[in-house]
Amino acid sequence: MSESKHTAVCEAASGSVKEKLWNSNYCKAMAGNFMMFFSFYLLTPLLPIYLDAQFHADKDLIGLVLSGYVVAALIVRPFSGFIVDSFNRKKVLMLCFFTFFICFTGYIGAGTILMFAIVRTLHGLPFGATTVANSTVAIDVLPSSRRNEGVGFYGLSNNLAMAIAPSAGIYVYSVTGNFQLLFWISLIVAFVGFCMACSIKQPPRPIVENKPKFSLDHFFLGRAWLMAINILLFGFCWGVMSNYVAIYGKEELGITDGTGLFFALLSTGLFVSRLYGAKSLREGKLTENALQGALISCVGFTLFSLSPGQWAYYCSAVLIGLGNGRMYPAFLNMFISVARRDQRGTANSSILTSWDCGMGLGILAGGVLAEYIDFSASFWSASISQIAGTLLLVFMTRRFFLERKLSEEGRQ
């Protein structure tokens, strides 16, 4: 009996080592993802100001130029999911990340708004492909028993970058007033991220037998179509908020140096929410996390739209961060939970395609509404979209997911 107990203890100890969450390859994937999103979103809130100051562009033209990368990302992401699932994921990641890094040189050399629009649009191609490849590689290096939790923490890397980077960009610009410096910083950070991605050691993948030669599921995860619509509605809100909050604060509220604080508070909300929700994700409470996050974000976006004062401006940032920090990783796990192992790239590309589609619509609609009505109309559209997405989640998406969720064996 004592010997069997000793064997059990040894096996448990061995299993705990094998099931380590924070392995070096996972950390490298997270770091590379953070660098990629940081370099990209360092510029996001300042590009409307740059286009206005440098090229005297109208708000609707600004929205059109900035939404170009979303269109490109939408085009490439379904194909990138298929490529990531069909070829060596590490090599695909390295190629895409290198192209993403090189594209930042285009911002430095763009002398006309047409050239800038071309560079911004083309940048969406490697951005869309790299996000799919990197997240899929991260999932591959996670132990299966820690996958839900690991996916949640992985999403923290890009969410934190999307929150911290704008604050850093706004601070650098407020101190130097130099857009070219920001472009160079993005270029350097992207290069560091590329180096991190190159150092990842990916485990070998088993060959999937009897795989269909052609299927629409190679490009979009049809089993998750309703969840994709839900994510589109939530992405719309982020497209409006992330791209127009800086110029809105400057023109409507007279906040010139406070936008960095807005994104810092948003980042804090994201970080706290991810840590708090890690345990429930590990326990598989995906729909509960998604619903709680969506409800909190509803309050945040509505409070921002009401604009009763600067206190609401900053309080809404915390609420939106808390909400998105719970909602997005839950949805990402939901997509992965309805996909087979050989469909992980497609699952990643599907949720990112839906998110980007919503963001693109949000950027376009936000620019048009701001130009022809006012910024208040832009942010009310985001609030309405968030509420609509939450209602869809409550009455349809939760049941839809539970009916299609695969067992762990089915996802191997």
C-alpha positions in Angstrom: 0.0 0.0 0.0 2.8 2.4 0.9 4.5 1.6 -2.4 1.4 2.3 -4.4 1.0 5.6 -2.5 4.6 6.5 -3.3 4.1 5.7 -7.0 0.9 7.8 -7.1 2.8 10.7 -5.5 5.6 10.4 -8.0 3.2 10.2 -10.9 1.3 13.2 -9.6 4.6 15.1 -9.2 5.6 14.1 -12.8 2.2 15.2 -14.1 2.4 18.5 -12.4 5.7 19.2 -14.2 4.2 18.2 -17.5 1.1 20.3 -16.9 3.1 23.5 -16.2 1.3 26.6 -17.5 4.1 29.2 -17.6 6.6 27.2 -19.8 9.2 29.2 -21.7 7.6 28.8 -25.1 4.3 30.0 -23.9 5.9 33.0 -22.2 7.8 33.8 -25.5 4.5 33.6 -27.5 2.8 36.0 -25.0 5.8 38.4 -25.1 5.8 38.4 -28.9 2.1 39.0 -29.0 2.4 41.9 -26.6 5.1 43.5 -28.7 3.1 43.1 -31.9 0.0 44.7 -30.5 2.0 47.3 -28.6 3.7 48.5 -31.7 0.5 48.6 -33.6 -1.7 50.3 -31.0 1.0 52.8 -30.0 -0.2 54.8 -33.0 -3.9 54.0 -33.0 -5.4 57.0 -31.0 -2.9 59.5 -32.5 -3.4 58.6 -36.2 -6.6 60.7 -36.4 -4.7 63.7 -35.0 -1.8 63.0 -37.3 -4.0 62.8 -40.4 -5.8 66.0 -39.4 -2.5 67.9 -38.6 -0.4 66.6 -41.4 -2.9 66.3 -44.3 -5.9 68.3 -43.0 -8.2 65.3 -43.6 -11.9 65.5 -42.7 -13.3 63.1 -40.1 -15.1 60.8 -42.6 -11.9 60.6 -44.7 -9.9 59.8 -41.5 -12.4 57.0 -40.8 -12.0 55.6 -44.3 -8.2 55.7 -44.2 -7.9 54.1 -40.8 -10.4 51.3 -41.6 -8.3 50.2 -44.5 -6.2 47.9 -42.4 -9.3 46.2 -41.1 -10.4 45.4 -44.6 -7.0 43.9 -45.4 -7.0 41.9 -42.2 -10.5 40.6 -43.0 -9.4 39.4 -46.4 -6.3 37.6 -45.1 -7.5 36.0 -41.9 -9.7 33.2 -43.2 -6.8 32.1 -45.5 -4.3 32.5 -42.7 -6.3 30.1 -40.5 -6.2 27.5 -43.3 -2.4 28.1 -43.9 -1.6 27.8 -40.2 -3.5 24.6 -40.0 -1.9 23.1 -43.1 1.8 24.1 -42.9 4.5 24.5 -40.3 3.1 27.0 -37.9 6.5 28.3 -36.7 7.7 29.1 -40.2 4.4 30.8 -41.1 4.6 32.8 -37.9 8.2 34.0 -38.6 7.3 35.0 -42.2 4.2 36.9 -41.2 5.8 38.6 -38.2 8.8 39.8 -40.3 6.5 41.3 -42.9 4.5 43.0 -40.1 7.7 44.5 -38.7 8.9 45.8 -42.1 5.6 47.6 -42.8 6.3 50.2 -40.1 9.0 51.7 -42.4 6.2 52.7 -44.7 4.7 55.1 -42.2 8.0 56.9 -41.9 8.3 57.4 -45.7 4.6 58.2 -46.5 4.5 61.8 -47.7 0.9 62.0 -48.9 -2.4 60.8 -47.5 -2.8 58.4 -50.4 0.6 56.8 -49.6 -0.3 56.6 -46.0 -3.7 55.0 -46.8 -1.9 52.4 -48.9 0.7 51.6 -46.2 -2.0 51.4 -43.5 -4.1 49.1 -45.6 -1.2 46.8 -46.6 -0.2 46.6 -43.0 -3.4 44.9 -42.2 -2.3 41.8 -44.2 0.6 40.7 -42.0 -1.2 42.0 -38.9 -4.2 39.7 -39.5 -2.0 36.7 -40.4 0.4 37.2 -37.5 -2.3 37.4 -34.9 -3.7 34.1 -36.1 -0.3 32.3 -36.3 1.0 33.5 -33.0 -2.2 32.7 -31.0 -2.3 29.2 -32.6 1.3 28.5 -31.7 0.6 29.6 -28.1 -2.3 27.2 -27.9 -0.1 24.4 -29.2 2.5 24.9 -26.5 -0.1 24.9 -23.7 -0.9 21.6 -21.8 -4.4 20.5 -22.5 -5.5 20.6 -18.8 -4.5 24.3 -18.6 -5.7 25.4 -22.0 -8.8 27.5 -20.9 -6.7 29.3 -18.2 -3.7 29.7 -20.6 -5.9 31.1 -23.4 -7.3 33.6 -20.9 -3.9 34.8 -19.8 -2.6 34.9 -23.4 -5.4 37.3 -24.3 -4.2 39.5 -21.5 -1.1 40.2 -23.5 -2.8 41.8 -26.4 -5.5 43.4 -24.3 -2.9 45.0 -22.1 -1.0 46.1 -25.1 -4.1 47.7 -26.6 -4.6 49.6 -23.4 -1.0 50.5 -22.4 0.3 51.3 -25.9 -2.1 54.2 -26.5 -1.2 55.7 -23.2 2.5 55.5 -24.0 2.0 56.9 -27.4 0.0 59.9 -26.1 2.6 60.5 -23.5 5.5 60.5 -26.0 3.6 62.8 -28.3 2.6 65.2 -25.5 6.3 65.5 -24.5 7.9 65.6 -28.0 5.2 66.4 -30.5 7.1 64.2 -32.9 5.1 61.6 -34.9 8.2 60.3 -36.6 9.6 59.2 -33.3 6.5 57.2 -32.6 6.8 55.4 -35.9 10.5 54.5 -35.1 9.5 53.2 -31.6 6.8 51.0 -33.2 9.4 49.7 -35.7 11.8 48.8 -32.9 9.2 47.2 -30.7 7.9 45.1 -33.6 11.5 43.9 -34.3 11.9 42.7 -30.6 8.6 40.9 -30.9 9.8 39.2 -34.1 12.9 38.0 -32.3 10.8 36.5 -29.5 8.7 34.6 -32.0 11.8 33.2 -33.7 12.9 31.7 -30.4 9.8 29.6 -29.8 10.2 25.9 -29.9 7.0 24.3 -31.1 6.1 20.7 -30.3 5.6 18.3 -33.3 2.0 18.1 -34.5 0.4 14.7 -35.2 -0.8 14.2 -38.8 -4.6 14.4 -39.1 -5.8 11.5 -41.1 -8.9 11.5 -43.4 -9.0 15.3 -43.4 -11.3 16.7 -46.1 -9.4 18.2 -49.0 -11.6 21.2 -49.2 -14.2 22.5 -46.8 -15.5 25.9 -45.9 -14.4 25.1 -42.3 -10.8 25.6 -43.5 -11.6 29.3 -43.8 -14.3 30.0 -41.3 -15.5 27.9 -38.3 -19.1 27.4 -39.4 -20.0 25.7 -36.1 -19.4 29.1 -34.4 -21.3 31.4 -36.7 -23.6 32.9 -34.0 -20.7 33.5 -31.6 -19.0 35.3 -34.5 -22.0 37.6 -34.9 -21.8 38.3 -31.1 -18.1 39.1 -31.3 -18.8 41.4 -34.3 -21.2 43.5 -32.2 -18.6 43.8 -29.3 -15.8 44.6 -31.8 -17.9 47.5 -33.2 -17.7 49.1 -29.7 -14.0 48.8 -29.5 -13.5 50.2 -33.0 -15.4 53.4 -32.0 -13.8 53.8 -28.6 -10.2 53.0 -29.3 -9.9 55.2 -32.5 -11.9 58.3 -31.4 -11.6 58.6 -27.7 -8.4 60.8 -27.9 -9.8 63.3 -30.4 -13.2 63.3 -28.6 -11.6 64.1 -25.3 -9.6 66.9 -26.9 -12.4 68.5 -28.9 -15.5 67.8 -26.8 -14.3 67.6 -23.2 -11.2 69.8 -23.4 -9.0 66.9 -22.1 -5.6 67.3 -23.7 -3.4 65.2 -21.4 -6.0 62.9 -19.9 -6.4 60.3 -22.7 -3.3 58.5 -21.5 -4.9 58.2 -18.0 -8.1 56.8 -19.7 -6.1 54.0 -21.4 -4.1 53.4 -18.2 -7.4 52.9 -16.2 -8.6 50.7 -19.0 -5.5 48.6 -18.8 -5.9 48.3 -15.0 -9.4 47.0 -15.5 -8.3 44.5 -18.0 -5.5 43.2 -15.8 -7.6 42.9 -12.7 -10.4 41.2 -14.6 -8.1 38.6 -16.2 -6.6 37.7 -12.8 -9.9 37.5 -11.1 -11.5 35.4 -13.9 -8.6 32.9 -14.3 -10.0 30.5 -11.7 -13.5 30.3 -13.3 -12.0 29.9 -16.8 -9.9 27.0 -15.4 -13.1 25.5 -14.1 -14.7 25.8 -17.5 -17.3 28.5 -16.7 -17.1 30.1 -20.1 -20.6 31.4 -20.6 -20.7 32.8 -17.1 -17.5 34.8 -17.7 -18.7 36.0 -21.1 -22.0 37.2 -19.7 -20.6 39.0 -16.7 -18.0 40.8 -18.8 -20.7 41.8 -21.4 -22.9 43.3 -18.7 -20.1 45.3 -17.1 -19.1 46.6 -20.5 -22.7 47.7 -21.1 -22.6 49.9 -18.0 -19.2 51.3 -19.1 -20.1 52.2 -22.7 -23.5 53.7 -21.6 -21.8 55.8 -18.9 -19.3 57.0 -21.4 -22.1 58.0 -23.9 -24.0 59.9 -21.2 -20.9 62.0 -20.5 -22.1 63.6 -17.3 -18.6 64.8 -16.6 -14.9 63.9 -16.6 -15.4 61.5 -13.7 -17.7 59.4 -16.0 -15.0 59.6 -18.7 -12.5 57.9 -16.4 -14.9 55.6 -14.6 -16.2 54.2 -17.9 -12.6 53.3 -18.8 -12.3 51.0 -15.7 -15.7 49.4 -16.4 -14.9 48.8 -20.1 -11.6 47.2 -19.1 -13.2 45.0 -16.5 -15.9 43.9 -18.9 -13.6 43.1 -21.9 -11.1 41.4 -19.6 -13.8 38.9 -18.7 -15.7 38.7 -22.0 -13.1 38.2 -24.7 -11.0 35.3 -23.3 -14.3 33.5 -22.5 -15.4 33.8 -26.1 -12.0 32.8 -27.4 -12.2 29.6 -25.3 -15.7 29.1 -26.6 -14.5 29.2 -30.2 -11.7 26.7 -29.4 -14.1 24.4 -27.5 -16.2 23.9 -30.6 -13.2 23.2 -32.9 -11.1 20.1 -33.5 -7.3 20.1 -32.9 -6.7 20.6 -36.7 -9.1 23.5 -36.7 -7.4 25.7 -34.0 -6.0 28.1 -36.6 -9.4 28.4 -38.2 -11.0 29.0 -34.7 -8.5 31.7 -34.0 -8.9 33.3 -37.4 -12.7 33.2 -37.1 -13.0 35.1 -33.8 -10.3 37.6 -35.0 -12.1 38.1 -38.3 -15.4 38.7 -36.6 -13.7 41.1 -34.1 -12.0 43.0 -36.9 -15.1 43.2 -39.0 -16.9 44.8 -36.0 -13.9 47.1 -35.4 -13.9 48.2 -39.1 -17.6 49.0 -39.0 -17.1 50.9 -35.8 -14.2 52.9 -37.2 -16.3 53.8 -40.4 -19.5 54.5 -38.6 -17.8 56.4 -35.8 -16.1 58.7 -38.4 -19.3 59.3 -40.4 -21.4 60.0 -37.4 -18.8 62.3 -35.9 -18.6 64.3 -39.2 -22.3 64.6 -39.9 -23.8 64.6 -36.4 -21.4 64.6 -33.5 -19.1 62.4 -31.4 -21.9 61.8 -29.0 -23.8 59.9 -31.7 -20.7 57.8 -32.4 -20.4 56.7 -28.9 -24.1 56.0 -28.5 -23.9 53.7 -31.5 -21.2 51.8 -29.6 -23.4 51.6 -26.5 -26.3 50.3 -28.5 -24.1 47.7 -30.2 -22.8 46.5 -26.8 -26.3 46.2 -25.4 -27.5 44.3 -28.5 -24.5 41.9 -28.2 -25.3 41.2 -24.5 -29.0 40.5 -25.3 -27.9 38.1 -28.1 -25.6 36.3 -25.7 -28.3 35.9 -23.0 -31.1 34.7 -25.2 -29.3 32.7 -28.0 -25.5 32.4 -27.9 -25.2 30.6 -24.6 -27.5 27.8 -25.7 -25.9 27.7 -29.1 -22.5 27.2 -27.6 -23.5 24.5 -25.2 -25.2 22.5 -27.9 -22.0 22.5 -30.1 -19.3 22.2 -27.5 -16.9 19.3 -28.1 -15.6 17.0 -25.4 -11.8 17.1 -24.6 -11.4 13.9 -26.6 -13.1 15.5 -29.6 -10.7 18.4 -29.5 -7.5 16.3 -29.4 
